[in-house]
Every structure is written in structure tokens, then in C-alpha cells.
Amino acid sequence: MAYTTVSIWAFVFSVYFDVSKCYFAIPLKIYSGRYNVSSDHVDLTRRVALTSDGTGLSLASDPTGTVNFLDMVNNLQGDYGRGYYIEMSIGTPGQKVNILVDTGSSNFAVAAAPHPFITHYFDTALSGTYQSSGRTVAVRYTQGNWDGELCTDRVSIPNGPNGNFTINIAAILSSEGFFLPEVNWQGILGLAYPTLARPDSSVEPFFNSLVQQVGIPDIFSLQMCGAGLSASSTVDPPGGSLVMGGAEPTLYQGSVWYTPIVEEWYFQVEVLKLEVGNQNLELDCREYNMDKAIVDSGTTLLRLPVNVFNAVVEAITRSSLIQDFSSGFWDGSKLACWMKGETPWRFFPKLSIYLRATNTSQSFRITILPKLYIQPITEVGGTLDCFRFGLSSSANGLVIGATVMEGFYVVFDRAQRRLGFALSSCAVSDGEALSEIAGPFSAADVAANCSGGRLKEPLMWVISYALMAVCAVVLIILLLLLVLPCRRHRSGEITDESSLVRHRIK
């Protein structure tokens, strides 16, 4: 989520066309980032009725089923600035809280103590079904962290699958930089895999429990509809839809294009190349996947590895009609402002990301128009509209966050280990589509494996043990070489040099 405190200073330059345009740089402070279940208690009043679209994607076929996807349409509120959240009821009797939807973590956590930035919290003492596990838990995000205790309790979703479910919950007792001013959510719903769960993977994530208890397919889909909305708006409009159990066809247009999930921890995908306008950045595909490339609804921006980010900024600068942007606009410390009524988006190119298709010899392209990454933030004096750059550099890999996701309906098909992208029905502004999707394209011009930037944990352990064994053998040989001659000539004396060798090996 991103929030601004603005103090104004300005300078003006001319754009090289018939009419001179005004540009103001405003210092901006951005708070970006992140922002063992029993089925005995499941109260089902309706049955699951799902069918396939021919590609293995589950669709609702019966509006009276347990999973009525139409009931889940518009069950999210929020936008890219405040995050997207869903209403849930926790405990007995139920206490309503708003929970941030985050595909980049795996813990379901809710405030269980007062905090200056939230209006209410889950009071564990008022729930007759709250059960503490006695275990503590701490989670740190890109920005912010919290500490609490693990427990289980009953959970229901007013606009979700019908019933009550027993779910692992982290009761947040203290936090720093996690809850932010003017947000309207009191917890976080981590939808990623158990590998990311804290304190360890034995803590079954929310969606895993839901799949087991309700019997829905291991698929959810996400539509985020905040594109083009100013982050300064004080009203949270219906922000989108979280469909649990499949996909709702009315929320997307055209076909769903699938890319494999490379590894089941985050939703890790394989990016093959990036284009600015029609210009290929011509980087080695491993640059895009350095460390990892993931799809994360809890991240506000499109975050790129440093080298990729610099190449994108350079390409935008070359192709943009505006040549003299302050570096502060690109690094997120300043806003760019135009007179009201101006349309800054025409000065900027499209951005395209190529993803490997399930047919690994092919790829497809998702494209966002400038309205998605040149984002309205605030207005000044009733005469200026101010915008921020919806991309940032990252030291932790490429993150496809809300900046891109708002253009697409994203299907998290965990059952078939794939992510689907389709044109979102709400990614439209003034009758103009804000995103594009195309393919298939040949992937013959890129490496067979572009996502080799991260070593998997088991492999890292094997390498570590192998190196330790090699070091032990070398140490023994060195000691024998140093000690045996000394015994022959100096009656067993150990020299300082041999001691020094041991210290160096340590």
C-alpha cells in the first residue's frame, strides 16, 4: 500500500509538441509494500456443483451449489493504494473484520489487540470457540512486521463459500509498520503455499483448510478493480472479486492463458522477456527471474530487479514524449503533476511481460497501458492532478503486483500447478481497455530454463553438507601434513602455523 505526505515545490519545463505542458515535481514519502483442521464443524447447507470448461478450469454450473461464484462477485473492497480486502467473521459469536488478500504470504492473521490505525480488532476473550495453541509466531514483510500467538477458531465468509470452518489463525498482539493510516482492514489472508507459513509449514494455510473442509477444487481467482482510481479518494468502492473454488466467466473476456507455477512456495512464474512499447530490452532472461519472479496481490507496484528496472526507465525515457523527468519521479520520491484535464498517459509507452506458456516451447504476452502504471495519487489546489510511477526496483526478485494485476483476471490453479491470465472485465477506463493479452509466440529465442536464480532448500542443504565434508577432509590432510613432521623432529610440538591454519578454516 502506498500513502503520501506532500509538501510542494515545482519547476516547469516544455514538452516538445505544439502546446507547452506544465510539470511539477513534488517530494513524496511512499510507504510501499505490504503491506490441522477438523471437518466436524463444517455446516454445509448447499452442495458443491462444479463442471469443467474443457481445460480443467472449474466453473459454476449450479447457482444453488455450495460454491455460487456469483455470490462472490464484488466481495472485495479497496484499491492498489490501500490494498484489497474481504469481510470475514471470526469466532463465536462472529466478529466481523476486514482482511487484506495477499497471494505473497501464507499466514491468516488478524489484529487481536488495539492499534492506533485500526478501528476495531478480534477480541479473543469474547469468542467461545477460540483455542490457543500456546505457540508464538512472528512474520516480517517487505515493509512491516507483526508478532502474535497461534490459535484456531471458527471462520465464515459472508460473500464466500457457505458454512463455518475451523481455521489456523495468528492473533496479532503487536506490530510495527504493518497497519497503516487510513486503511480499512484489520488482518491479512495469506493465500500462498505452506512452505511460507510461519513459524513452519505445519501451520496449514487458510485456503488449504477451505479446500479440505468444503471439498471445493484447489483453485481461486482474483479480480482487482482499482485501476485509474485516485489513492486520495476517501471512499472505498467495490474493489473486485475473490472467487474461491474456480473462476467466474462474467469477470473476464476472451481466453485464459496459462503459465506454469515454477515452484510452490510463492506463486513463482517464469518471465521470458520485457518490452517497452515495441522495444525488447534484450536482457538475458535470467535477469528477469533473478532470485525469483512471483505474482503477489499484496504488493502495490510492479517491482523489477535493479538491472531490469534501470533498463525499463531508460527505454521509457527514450520513447516518452517527455525527456526531462526528474529522477525523483522514477525512484518514487516525487510526484509528477499536470493541469486538470490533461492526459499524461499519452506521453508514455505500453509495457509488456512475456510469460512461458504451459507448452514450454511457447510464450504469451500480457500488456499494461500507461493508465495502469502512471497512477493518480492526489490533487493539489484544485488545479493539478498528480501521479506516481507504478514501478520500483527490487533486491528480492521480480514481483507482479497490483499495478499489473489490475489489468487481468488471474486464476490461481493450484490443482494443476498453473496461473491463468485473462482480460479483466473491469480493466476499462472511458471505454478504453487498459490491458492486452496475446499469443502464442515461439520461445525458441530464450533459454530453456530462465528461472535458475534461486537454489531450492533441499539442494542447498546437499551442497552445504558436501562442502562441509570437503572442508573436513582438507583439514585432516593439513593437520597430518603439519603434525607428523613435527612429531618426527620436535617431539610432538604443534607449531603456531598449524594453529593459524585451523583458525583460517574456521
CORRAGI-V52201 format. One record per pair of residues at least 12 apart in sequence whose ideal C-beta (glycine too) atoms are under 7 Angstrom apart, sorted by the first residue. I is the first residue (numbers start at 1). J is the second residue. D is the distance in whole Angstrom. If there is no record, write none. Layout:
# CORRAGI-V52201
I_J_D, I_J_D
This chain:
# CORRAGI-V52201
1_31_7, 1_35_4, 1_81_6, 1_82_6, 1_83_5, 1_180_6, 1_183_7, 1_300_6, 2_30_5, 2_31_6, 2_32_5, 2_81_5, 2_231_7, 2_300_5, 3_31_5, 3_180_6, 3_181_6, 3_182_7, 4_28_5, 4_29_7, 4_30_7, 4_377_6, 4_378_6, 5_29_5, 6_26_5, 6_28_6, 6_378_6, 7_27_6, 8_26_6, 8_380_6, 9_27_7, 10_24_4, 10_25_7, 11_25_6, 13_324_5, 15_321_6, 15_322_6, 16_321_7, 17_321_7, 21_338_7, 21_342_7, 22_338_7, 22_339_6, 23_336_6, 24_337_4, 24_384_7, 25_326_5, 25_328_6, 25_329_7, 25_334_4, 25_336_7, 26_334_6, 26_335_4, 26_337_6, 26_386_6, 27_333_6, 27_334_6, 28_332_7, 28_333_6, 28_334_6, 28_335_5, 28_388_7, 30_332_5, 31_143_7, 31_180_6, 32_143_7, 32_300_5, 32_301_6, 32_392_7, 33_141_6, 33_142_4, 33_143_3, 33_299_7, 34_141_4, 34_142_5, 34_143_6, 34_144_6, 34_298_5, 34_299_7, 35_83_5, 35_100_7, 35_143_7, 35_144_7, 35_180_7, 35_298_6, 36_168_7, 36_204_6, 37_166_5, 37_167_7, 37_204_6, 37_209_4, 37_212_6, 37_213_6, 38_166_6, 39_212_7, 39_213_5, 41_154_7, 41_164_6, 41_166_5, 42_163_5, 42_164_7, 42_165_6, 42_213_5, 42_214_7, 43_163_5, 43_164_5, 44_66_6, 44_162_7, 44_163_5, 45_162_6, 46_64_6, 46_65_6, 46_66_4, 46_162_5, 47_65_6, 47_66_6, 48_65_6, 48_66_5, 48_67_6, 48_215_6, 48_216_6, 49_61_6, 49_62_3, 49_65_3, 50_67_7, 50_217_6, 50_245_7, 50_246_6, 56_416_5, 57_246_7, 57_247_6, 57_256_6, 57_411_7, 57_413_7, 58_217_4, 58_219_6, 58_245_6, 58_246_3, 59_246_6, 59_247_6, 59_249_6, 60_246_7, 60_248_7, 66_161_6, 66_162_5, 66_214_6, 67_161_6, 67_216_5, 67_245_4, 69_243_5, 69_246_6, 69_248_4, 70_248_7, 71_159_6, 72_159_6, 72_160_6, 72_241_6, 72_242_7, 72_243_5, 72_244_7, 72_248_7, 73_241_5, 73_248_6, 73_251_7, 74_238_4, 74_241_6, 75_159_4, 75_160_7, 75_241_6, 75_242_6, 76_101_7, 76_239_5, 76_240_4, 76_241_6, 76_242_6, 77_236_5, 77_238_6, 77_239_5, 78_226_7, 78_236_6, 78_239_4, 79_226_3, 79_229_5, 79_231_7, 79_239_6, 80_226_5, 80_300_5, 80_375_7, 80_402_4, 80_403_7, 80_406_6, 81_231_3, 82_183_5, 82_184_7, 82_236_7, 83_100_5, 83_183_7, 83_185_6, 83_298_7, 84_101_5, 84_224_5, 84_239_5, 84_240_6, 84_297_7, 85_98_4, 85_99_6, 85_100_5, 85_101_6, 85_184_7, 85_185_4, 86_99_6, 86_101_6, 86_157_7, 86_189_7, 86_242_6, 87_158_6, 88_155_6, 88_157_5, 89_155_7, 89_156_5, 89_158_7, 90_110_6, 90_122_5, 90_153_6, 90_155_5, 91_122_7, 91_126_7, 91_127_3, 91_129_6, 91_130_6, 91_153_5, 91_154_6, 92_127_6, 92_128_5, 92_129_4, 92_154_6, 94_156_6, 95_122_5, 95_123_7, 95_126_7, 97_110_6, 97_122_6, 97_186_5, 97_187_6, 98_184_6, 98_185_4, 98_186_6, 99_185_6, 99_187_5, 99_188_6, 99_189_5, 100_185_5, 100_187_7, 100_188_5, 100_189_7, 100_298_7, 101_189_5, 101_191_7, 101_242_6, 101_297_6, 102_188_5, 102_189_6, 102_190_5, 102_191_7, 102_297_6, 102_298_3, 103_191_5, 103_192_6, 103_267_6, 103_295_6, 103_296_6, 103_297_5, 103_298_7, 103_412_7, 104_192_6, 104_266_6, 104_294_7, 104_296_3, 104_298_5, 104_299_6, 105_139_7, 105_141_7, 105_188_7, 105_190_4, 105_192_6, 105_196_6, 105_298_7, 106_190_4, 106_192_5, 106_193_6, 106_194_6, 106_196_4, 106_197_4, 106_205_4, 107_139_6, 107_170_5, 107_190_5, 107_197_6, 107_198_6, 108_167_6, 108_168_7, 108_169_6, 108_170_7, 108_189_6, 108_190_6, 108_205_7, 108_206_4, 109_139_7, 109_146_7, 109_148_7, 109_170_4, 109_172_5, 109_187_5, 109_188_5, 110_122_5, 110_169_6, 110_171_7, 110_172_6, 110_186_6, 110_187_3, 111_172_5, 111_186_5, 111_187_6, 112_124_5, 112_148_7, 112_171_4, 112_172_6, 112_173_6, 113_173_5, 115_175_7, 115_179_5, 117_179_4, 117_180_6, 117_181_5, 117_183_7, 118_179_5, 118_186_5, 120_186_7, 121_186_6, 122_171_7, 124_171_6, 127_153_6, 129_153_5, 129_154_5, 130_151_6, 130_153_5, 131_151_6, 131_152_5, 132_149_6, 132_151_5, 133_150_4, 133_151_6, 135_149_7, 135_150_4, 135_199_7, 136_149_6, 137_149_7, 137_150_5, 137_170_5, 137_198_5, 137_199_5, 138_198_7, 139_198_5, 142_299_7, 143_177_6, 144_175_7, 144_176_7, 144_177_4, 144_178_4, 145_175_7, 145_176_6, 145_177_7, 145_178_6, 146_172_5, 146_174_7, 146_175_4, 146_178_5, 147_173_6, 147_174_5, 148_170_5, 148_171_5, 148_172_4, 148_173_5, 149_171_5, 149_173_7, 150_168_7, 150_170_6, 150_203_7, 151_169_5, 151_171_6, 152_166_6, 152_167_7, 152_168_6, 152_169_7, 153_167_7, 153_169_6, 154_166_6, 155_167_4, 160_244_6, 161_210_7, 161_214_5, 161_216_6, 161_244_6, 161_245_7, 163_214_6, 165_209_6, 165_210_6, 165_213_5, 167_206_6, 167_209_5, 168_203_5, 168_204_6, 168_209_7, 184_236_6, 189_206_6, 190_205_6, 191_207_5, 191_220_7, 192_265_7, 192_266_6, 192_267_6, 193_264_5, 193_265_5, 194_208_7, 195_264_7, 195_265_4, 196_265_6, 196_266_7, 207_220_6, 210_244_6, 216_244_6, 216_245_4, 217_245_6, 217_246_6, 217_415_6, 218_414_4, 218_415_4, 219_245_6, 219_246_5, 219_411_7, 219_412_7, 219_413_5, 219_414_6, 219_415_6, 220_242_7, 220_243_6, 220_244_5, 220_412_5, 221_243_5, 221_246_7, 221_247_4, 221_409_6, 221_410_7, 221_411_4, 221_412_7, 222_242_6, 222_297_6, 222_410_5, 223_240_5, 223_241_5, 223_251_5, 223_409_5, 223_424_5, 223_426_6, 224_239_7, 224_240_4, 224_297_7, 224_402_6, 224_405_5, 224_406_5, 225_239_6, 225_240_4, 225_426_4, 226_239_6, 226_406_6, 227_371_7, 227_372_6, 227_406_4, 227_407_7, 227_427_6, 227_429_7, 227_434_5, 228_371_6, 228_429_5, 230_376_4, 230_377_7, 230_378_7, 231_377_5, 232_377_6, 232_378_4, 232_379_7, 247_411_5, 250_425_7, 251_409_5, 251_424_7, 251_425_5, 252_409_4, 252_422_4, 252_423_6, 252_424_6, 252_425_6, 253_422_7, 253_423_5, 253_425_6, 254_422_6, 254_423_5, 255_422_7, 256_411_6, 256_420_4, 256_422_4, 257_364_4, 257_420_7, 257_421_5, 257_422_7, 257_437_6, 257_439_6, 258_357_7, 258_358_5, 258_418_4, 258_419_7, 258_420_5, 259_355_4, 259_356_6, 259_357_6, 259_358_7, 259_418_7, 259_419_5, 260_356_7, 260_358_6, 260_417_6, 260_418_6, 261_417_5, 261_418_6, 261_419_6, 262_451_5, 264_417_7, 266_292_7, 266_294_4, 266_296_7, 267_294_6, 267_295_5, 267_412_6, 267_419_6, 268_292_5, 268_293_6, 268_294_5, 269_293_6, 269_295_6, 269_355_6, 269_419_6, 270_289_6, 270_293_7, 270_355_7, 270_356_4, 270_450_5, 270_451_5, 271_288_4, 271_289_6, 271_293_5, 271_353_6, 271_354_7, 271_355_6, 271_398_6, 271_450_7, 272_285_5, 272_354_4, 272_355_7, 272_356_6, 272_363_5, 272_443_6, 272_446_5, 272_450_6, 273_285_6, 273_354_5, 273_446_7, 274_288_7, 274_308_7, 274_312_7, 274_352_7, 274_353_6, 275_352_4, 276_312_6, 276_315_4, 276_316_6, 276_319_6, 276_349_5, 276_351_6, 277_319_5, 277_349_4, 277_350_6, 279_315_6, 279_319_7, 281_311_5, 281_312_7, 281_315_6, 283_308_6, 283_311_6, 285_446_5, 285_447_6, 285_450_4, 286_447_7, 286_450_6, 286_452_6, 286_453_6, 287_305_6, 287_307_6, 287_308_6, 288_308_6, 288_398_6, 288_450_7, 289_398_7, 289_450_5, 289_451_4, 289_453_5, 290_305_5, 290_397_6, 290_453_5, 291_396_6, 291_397_4, 291_453_5, 291_454_6, 292_397_4, 292_453_7, 292_454_5, 293_397_6, 293_398_4, 293_451_7, 294_397_7, 294_399_6, 294_400_7, 295_400_5, 295_410_7, 295_419_6, 296_399_5, 296_400_7, 296_401_6, 297_402_7, 297_405_6, 299_399_5, 299_401_3, 299_402_7, 300_401_6, 300_402_5, 301_390_5, 301_391_6, 301_392_5, 301_401_5, 301_403_5, 302_373_7, 302_390_6, 302_391_5, 302_400_6, 302_401_6, 302_403_4, 302_404_5, 303_392_5, 303_394_4, 303_398_7, 303_399_4, 303_401_6, 304_391_6, 304_393_6, 304_394_6, 304_398_6, 305_394_6, 305_397_7, 305_398_6, 306_393_5, 309_391_7, 309_393_4, 312_391_7, 313_330_5, 316_348_7, 316_349_6, 319_349_5, 320_347_5, 320_348_6, 320_349_7, 321_347_4, 322_347_5, 329_389_6, 330_389_6, 332_388_7, 332_389_6, 332_392_6, 335_377_6, 335_386_4, 335_387_6, 335_388_6, 336_386_7, 336_387_5, 337_380_6, 337_384_4, 337_385_7, 337_386_4, 338_384_7, 338_385_6, 339_383_6, 339_384_6, 340_383_6, 340_384_7, 340_385_6, 344_374_6, 344_387_6, 345_370_4, 345_371_5, 345_374_6, 348_370_4, 348_374_6, 350_367_5, 350_368_7, 350_369_6, 351_367_7, 351_368_5, 351_373_6, 352_365_5, 352_366_7, 352_367_4, 353_366_5, 356_443_6, 357_439_7, 357_440_6, 358_418_6, 361_443_6, 361_444_7, 362_439_7, 362_440_4, 362_441_6, 362_442_6, 362_443_6, 363_439_7, 363_440_7, 363_441_5, 363_443_5, 364_437_7, 364_438_7, 364_439_3, 364_440_6, 364_441_7, 365_437_7, 365_438_5, 365_439_6, 365_441_7, 366_408_6, 366_421_5, 366_437_5, 367_435_6, 367_436_4, 368_404_6, 368_407_5, 368_434_7, 368_435_6, 369_434_5, 369_435_7, 371_429_6, 371_434_5, 372_390_7, 372_403_6, 372_406_6, 372_407_5, 372_434_5, 372_435_7, 373_390_4, 373_391_6, 373_403_5, 374_387_5, 374_389_7, 374_390_7, 375_387_6, 375_388_5, 375_390_5, 390_403_4, 391_403_7, 406_427_6, 407_424_6, 407_427_5, 407_434_5, 407_435_3, 408_421_5, 408_422_6, 408_423_7, 408_424_5, 408_435_6, 409_422_5, 409_424_5, 421_437_6, 423_435_6, 423_437_6, 471_505_6, 475_505_5, 478_501_6, 479_498_7, 482_495_7, 482_497_7, 482_498_4, 482_501_7, 483_498_7
